[in-house]
Amino acid sequence: MLAVLAYRAADVVAGVLPARAADALAVLIARAAYALHLPARRFLEANLSRVLPGLPATRRRALGRAAFVSFARGFARFLRGPHPLPPGRVRIEGAEHLALARASGRGVILLSAHVGDWELGAACIASQGIPLHLAARRQREGAIEALFARRRLSDGVRVLPAEARFVLGAAALRRGEWIALMADRAPARAHATSVCAWAAALARRTGALVLPAVCVSEPDGSRVLRIEAPIPPARCREGAFADTLRGWLERWPGQWAAFEPVPEGIA
C-alpha cells in the first residue's frame, strides 16, 4: 500500500511541477537515497566492480551516485508522459543496423539493459511506426503495474502479459513485430536459464533478429539511441551480450541502474 501511495504521489508531482523543477527534485531524492546506503547501492557498486574490475573506491562511489541520479531523471521524465525531445536531441548511432533490421521484414528482439533511459529508447523505436512489445517484469502491486502500462502505452509501447510471454512474443515476432528484453536482470520463471538464452530460443523459433540497443544521455543533455549489429542466436545463447554491455559501460559507466545482483554470464 505504501508503495502504491509513493508511486501515485510521484506521478502527481511529476505532472504538476515544471520539468526543470521535477528533475531537480528527482536529483535531490536520488542523492539522499544514495547517502542512505540502501541495498540498491551495495548491489550497484558490487556489479560495477564485477564488470569494470580495478575501479578505485572513490571512482566506484562517484559512478554509483551518478547512476542513482541518472535513474531518477529518467523516471521523472517517464512519469511526465509522452513529451518528445526537440528535433535533433536524440541522435541515432548505428542507424544502418536499424534500417537493415526494418528492411528485412523479420521480427526483431531488442536486447537491452538498465542503462540510461530505457523507457525513452523504447518510445523512440515505437515513434518510428514499429509495433513494439515490452517483456517487462511485473510490478508487485496491480495499481503500479497499471500506471506503468498506461505510461508505456501512451508512448506506443505495449507490455507482453507475463503469463503467456513466450507464446505471445513468438506470435508477435512471426508477424514481423518487435519485442524488447532486458538482459541484465535475473530471468523470470517463464524464461530459460537467462534472458539471453530466452532471446536465442525465440530467435531460432521465429527467425527473428537479435539487435542490442541502448538509450543514454550525453554530457550536453542530448540523448543517444545506440543500435549495435545483430547477434546470431548461437552467440547470444553463449553470452555474447556481456561484451556489448561491457562496451556500453566503458563509455557510459555512470548510467547503469544495476540495483540488484545481475545474472552470471552478464557481469
ZANU-275635 format. One record per residue (C-alpha): x, y, z; residue number from 1. Coordinates in Angstrom, 3 decimals. Example, Ala and Ser with C-alpha at 12.3 -4.5 7.8 and 13.67 -1.06 7.14 Angstrom:
2
{{12.300,-4.500,7.800},1};
{{13.670,-1.060,7.140},2};
// end
This chain:
267
{{0.000,0.000,0.000},1};
{{2.807,2.409,0.880},2};
{{4.486,1.669,-2.429},3};
{{1.269,2.464,-4.313},4};
{{0.896,5.765,-2.466},5};
{{4.530,6.656,-3.149},6};
{{4.203,5.975,-6.883},7};
{{0.944,7.895,-7.093},8};
{{2.477,10.839,-5.244},9};
{{5.453,10.809,-7.593},10};
{{3.080,10.633,-10.563},11};
{{1.140,13.674,-9.347},12};
{{4.259,15.696,-8.543},13};
{{5.855,14.928,-11.921},14};
{{2.680,16.023,-13.674},15};
{{2.214,19.252,-11.702},16};
{{5.747,20.627,-11.424},17};
{{7.562,22.174,-14.394},18};
{{10.001,19.712,-15.938},19};
{{13.071,21.528,-14.598},20};
{{11.694,21.617,-11.052},21};
{{10.628,17.957,-11.202},22};
{{14.101,16.972,-12.400},23};
{{15.760,18.987,-9.615},24};
{{13.545,17.313,-7.021},25};
{{14.312,13.886,-8.508},26};
{{18.048,14.581,-8.245},27};
{{17.746,15.610,-4.590},28};
{{15.809,12.440,-3.767},29};
{{18.333,10.299,-5.667},30};
{{21.288,11.782,-3.805},31};
{{19.528,11.297,-0.479},32};
{{18.717,7.677,-1.370},33};
{{22.347,7.040,-2.285},34};
{{23.537,8.554,1.005},35};
{{21.272,6.180,2.948},36};
{{23.358,3.161,1.856},37};
{{20.290,1.257,0.640},38};
{{20.720,-2.331,-0.610},39};
{{20.380,-0.976,-4.151},40};
{{23.613,0.963,-3.653},41};
{{25.501,-2.079,-2.400},42};
{{24.312,-4.198,-5.319},43};
{{25.157,-1.479,-7.840},44};
{{28.695,-0.964,-6.578},45};
{{29.274,-4.726,-6.428},46};
{{28.057,-5.070,-10.014},47};
{{30.315,-2.237,-11.162},48};
{{33.275,-3.965,-9.509},49};
{{32.488,-7.185,-11.376},50};
{{32.019,-5.626,-14.810},51};
{{34.708,-2.940,-14.514},52};
{{37.331,-4.511,-12.235},53};
{{40.060,-2.312,-10.835},54};
{{37.876,0.733,-10.191},55};
{{39.176,2.773,-7.231},56};
{{36.650,3.043,-4.406},57};
{{36.247,6.797,-4.924},58};
{{35.515,6.295,-8.636},59};
{{33.071,3.474,-7.883},60};
{{31.172,5.671,-5.427},61};
{{31.062,8.541,-7.923},62};
{{29.650,6.240,-10.595},63};
{{27.115,4.831,-8.142},64};
{{25.918,8.317,-7.194},65};
{{25.690,9.262,-10.884},66};
{{23.663,6.124,-11.636},67};
{{21.126,6.976,-8.923},68};
{{20.750,10.460,-10.416},69};
{{20.500,9.112,-13.972},70};
{{17.751,6.706,-12.938},71};
{{15.825,9.428,-11.082},72};
{{15.897,11.793,-14.045},73};
{{14.747,9.074,-16.421},74};
{{11.937,8.056,-14.082},75};
{{10.764,11.668,-13.702},76};
{{10.675,12.009,-17.486},77};
{{8.764,8.736,-17.792},78};
{{6.117,9.899,-15.306},79};
{{5.609,13.158,-17.178},80};
{{4.283,11.161,-20.085},81};
{{4.946,11.380,-23.827},82};
{{6.881,14.623,-24.269},83};
{{9.315,14.072,-27.150},84};
{{12.646,15.845,-27.070},85};
{{13.138,18.675,-29.570},86};
{{14.288,17.588,-33.050},87};
{{17.948,16.699,-33.129},88};
{{18.192,15.970,-29.399},89};
{{18.070,12.203,-29.888},90};
{{20.906,11.044,-32.085},91};
{{20.892,7.543,-33.525},92};
{{24.199,5.723,-33.669},93};
{{24.199,2.577,-35.754},94};
{{21.269,3.785,-37.861},95};
{{22.378,1.383,-40.576},96};
{{21.626,-1.574,-38.285},97};
{{18.170,-0.185,-37.564},98};
{{17.489,0.371,-41.273},99};
{{18.621,-3.131,-42.240},100};
{{16.506,-4.696,-39.497},101};
{{13.432,-2.824,-40.698},102};
{{14.112,-3.670,-44.334},103};
{{14.446,-7.377,-43.526},104};
{{10.742,-7.649,-42.718},105};
{{11.621,-10.054,-39.912},106};
{{10.684,-9.798,-36.292},107};
{{13.306,-8.169,-34.081},108};
{{14.291,-8.834,-30.477},109};
{{15.737,-5.657,-28.979},110};
{{18.145,-6.818,-26.296},111};
{{18.933,-4.046,-23.838},112};
{{19.894,-3.339,-20.232},113};
{{19.009,-0.881,-17.480},114};
{{21.472,1.684,-18.805},115};
{{20.437,5.304,-19.371},116};
{{16.772,5.935,-20.175},117};
{{15.499,2.602,-21.467},118};
{{11.865,3.742,-21.475},119};
{{12.762,6.641,-23.779},120};
{{14.670,4.258,-26.015},121};
{{11.585,2.079,-26.396},122};
{{9.452,5.166,-27.089},123};
{{11.896,6.327,-29.784},124};
{{11.698,2.967,-31.539},125};
{{7.896,2.914,-31.347},126};
{{7.679,6.518,-32.638},127};
{{9.040,5.291,-35.970},128};
{{5.911,3.247,-36.544},129};
{{7.438,-0.013,-35.346},130};
{{4.993,-2.234,-33.388},131};
{{6.907,-2.750,-30.146},132};
{{6.105,-5.021,-27.199},133};
{{7.985,-4.928,-23.911},134};
{{8.662,-8.030,-21.830},135};
{{8.923,-6.190,-18.516},136};
{{8.968,-7.606,-15.024},137};
{{5.518,-7.333,-13.480},138};
{{5.208,-4.898,-10.556},139};
{{4.062,-6.479,-7.304},140};
{{1.165,-4.064,-6.871},141};
{{-1.520,-4.138,-9.555},142};
{{-2.075,-0.376,-9.327},143};
{{1.606,0.308,-10.000},144};
{{1.635,-2.160,-12.889},145};
{{-1.386,-0.362,-14.379},146};
{{0.368,3.016,-14.045},147};
{{3.435,1.733,-15.875},148};
{{1.315,0.094,-18.580},149};
{{-0.599,3.353,-19.206},150};
{{2.567,5.406,-19.484},151};
{{4.165,2.907,-21.854},152};
{{1.057,2.670,-24.000},153};
{{0.973,6.468,-24.310},154};
{{4.449,6.121,-25.873},155};
{{3.202,3.402,-28.239},156};
{{4.779,0.535,-26.294},157};
{{2.667,-2.484,-25.326},158};
{{3.520,-4.851,-22.481},159};
{{3.548,-8.608,-23.046},160};
{{1.485,-10.375,-20.351},161};
{{3.766,-12.426,-18.113},162};
{{1.510,-15.474,-18.105},163};
{{1.838,-16.031,-21.885},164};
{{5.014,-14.142,-22.686},165};
{{6.784,-16.749,-24.804},166};
{{3.711,-17.659,-26.861},167};
{{2.606,-14.060,-27.449},168};
{{6.174,-12.897,-28.041},169};
{{6.726,-15.604,-30.653},170};
{{3.442,-14.716,-32.366},171};
{{4.399,-11.022,-32.496},172};
{{7.811,-11.826,-33.972},173};
{{6.274,-14.033,-36.649},174};
{{4.095,-11.047,-37.632},175};
{{7.275,-9.021,-38.143},176};
{{6.799,-7.026,-34.942},177};
{{9.477,-6.186,-32.366},178};
{{9.847,-7.101,-28.701},179};
{{12.240,-5.636,-26.120},180};
{{14.011,-7.637,-23.404},181};
{{16.254,-6.501,-20.540},182};
{{19.178,-8.884,-20.208},183};
{{20.821,-7.584,-17.014},184};
{{18.189,-8.894,-14.604},185};
{{17.637,-12.421,-13.363},186};
{{15.174,-14.226,-15.670},187};
{{11.565,-14.759,-14.673},188};
{{10.207,-18.287,-14.422},189};
{{8.893,-18.130,-17.966},190};
{{12.404,-17.557,-19.280},191};
{{15.114,-20.109,-19.910},192};
{{18.342,-20.164,-17.903},193};
{{18.924,-16.497,-18.813},194};
{{17.197,-13.733,-20.720},195};
{{19.848,-14.092,-23.431},196};
{{19.089,-17.815,-23.733},197};
{{15.375,-16.992,-23.929},198};
{{16.054,-14.449,-26.682},199};
{{18.138,-17.019,-28.559},200};
{{15.334,-19.589,-28.307},201};
{{12.789,-17.084,-29.598},202};
{{15.066,-16.068,-32.456},203};
{{15.662,-19.674,-33.523},204};
{{11.969,-20.495,-33.400},205};
{{10.742,-17.404,-35.257},206};
{{13.659,-16.359,-37.457},207};
{{13.858,-13.025,-35.642},208};
{{16.951,-10.844,-35.424},209};
{{18.586,-10.139,-32.051},210};
{{19.513,-6.456,-32.028},211};
{{21.271,-4.908,-28.981},212};
{{20.190,-1.323,-28.276},213};
{{20.565,1.279,-25.528},214};
{{19.443,4.893,-24.983},215};
{{21.772,7.097,-22.917},216};
{{22.402,10.732,-22.017},217};
{{25.400,12.730,-23.180},218};
{{27.053,15.471,-21.075},219};
{{25.344,18.212,-23.138},220};
{{21.899,16.832,-22.261},221};
{{21.269,15.212,-25.634},222};
{{20.327,11.556,-25.924},223};
{{21.911,8.799,-27.967},224};
{{19.993,5.775,-29.190},225};
{{22.770,3.289,-29.876},226};
{{21.954,0.327,-32.141},227};
{{24.510,-2.459,-32.418},228};
{{24.957,-5.077,-35.121},229};
{{22.706,-8.156,-34.779},230};
{{23.938,-11.019,-32.595},231};
{{23.471,-14.523,-34.071},232};
{{21.240,-16.656,-31.811},233};
{{24.022,-19.134,-31.014},234};
{{26.369,-16.368,-29.857},235};
{{23.543,-14.764,-27.906},236};
{{22.916,-18.023,-26.065},237};
{{26.644,-18.291,-25.331},238};
{{26.718,-14.867,-23.648},239};
{{27.911,-12.500,-26.376},240};
{{25.676,-9.750,-24.983},241};
{{28.025,-9.429,-21.985},242};
{{30.681,-7.964,-24.280},243};
{{28.159,-5.469,-25.654},244};
{{27.114,-4.416,-22.149},245};
{{30.735,-4.002,-21.093},246};
{{31.329,-1.710,-24.071},247};
{{28.347,0.432,-23.093},248};
{{29.547,0.672,-19.504},249};
{{33.061,1.631,-20.533},250};
{{31.533,4.557,-22.449},251};
{{28.645,5.449,-20.100},252};
{{29.610,3.929,-16.722},253};
{{27.528,6.268,-14.560},254};
{{24.177,5.325,-16.111},255};
{{23.767,1.668,-15.150},256};
{{20.840,1.185,-12.759},257};
{{22.000,-2.278,-11.661},258};
{{20.201,-2.130,-8.323},259};
{{20.063,-5.882,-7.787},260};
{{22.501,-8.736,-8.431},261};
{{22.981,-9.279,-12.154},262};
{{22.917,-12.809,-13.617},263};
{{26.055,-14.878,-14.021},264};
{{27.399,-14.515,-17.521},265};
{{26.393,-10.838,-17.761},266};
{{28.826,-9.394,-15.222},267};
// end
